[in-house]
Amino acid sequence: MFEVRTAAAQRALTAATLSLVVALACIAAFLPPMAEQTIASVPRTVLIGLALGSALLLHWVFLGIGARRLGRSVGGWVGLSALLFPIGSVTALVLLGFFSDESPAAAPMPGR
């Protein structure tokens, strides 16, 4: 049972990592080397902005799902990620990945 829960949590953390990479790529589009090309076209700016918003939202949702599957505080981990973005997001992913290797007695499943 613990292996299934850990695998499910790892899938959620992998999805959170992928969505964080997409969000960071969208942020990079607004940084000086590419900013002129990005803001030169209104549709491109809107598309990148929507992608950034969607990727951030998905990152926080998947991070919360992963934390819940590991029996951790969803609000605490998502709050860390949101308040200290992007360093807090990377830290949360690394720590939750580390905690996923704990024994089942150390991290009981809430509500079960």
N, C-alpha and C positions, 0 to 999 in steps of 0.2 A: 504494500500500500504506500509506503514511504517513497519508493522508487517512482511510482506513478505520479505522486504529488510533486516530487522533485522535477520530473520530466515536464510536467505541465507548467511548473513555475519557470523552468529554463526556457520553454517556448515563449512565455510571456516576456521574460527578460530579453530574449533575442529580438522579439518584435519591438520592444521599447528601445533597444540599441539601434535597430535599423531606422526607426522613426526619428531618433535623435540625430543620426547621421544625415538624414534628409533635411531636418530643421537647420542643422549647422551649414549644410550646403546652400540652403536658401538665404541664411544670414550672410554667408560669404559673397553672395551675389550683390549685396548692398555695400560691400567694403570697397575701398578706393580702386583697386585694379579693375574691377568689373562694374563699379557703380555707374559709370557714364553710360555703358551699354544697357544696363538694367533700367535706369530711369529715362532713357531716351524714348522708350516705347511704353505707352500707358497700358496696353494689354499685357505686355511682359511683366510690368511692375505689379499689376493686379494678380496675375497668375502666380508669380513668385510669392506674393503676400498671402494669397489663399493657401498655397502649398505650405508655407511656413506655419500659418495658424493651424492647419489640419495636422501637420506633423507634430507640433507641440502638444496639441490636445491628445493625439494618439499616444505619444510618448508617455504622458502623465497617466492615461487610462491603463496602458499596458504595464507601467511601473506599479500602479496600484493593484492590478490583478496579480502580478508576480509577488508583491508583498503579502497580499491576502493568502495566496496559496502556500506561502512559506510560514504563515501564522504570525506575521509581523503587522505593525501598525500602518495602515494605509495612509492615514493623514500625516503621520510623521515623515514617511519616506517621500510622499508626493510634495509635502511642504518643503522638505529639504531640497528637492529637485527644483521646485518653482522659485523659492526665495534666493537660491544661490546658483541659478542657471548661468552658464552651462557646467561650471565646475561641480555644483551640487548634484547635477544629473549624472555625471560620470562617477562621482563618489558613491551615489546611491546604487548605481548599477554594479559597481565593483563590490561593494559591501554586501548587497543582496546575493550576488553570485557566490561570494565567500560563505555566507550564511546558509546557502542551499546545501552545503555539504555536511551540515550538522546532523546529529542523530535525531530520530523521530521523537525521543523523550524530551529533548531540549526545545523543540518547536512543535507543540501540539496544534492540531488543526482546530480552529475556532468553530464552535457550534457542532462538534462531533464527539 
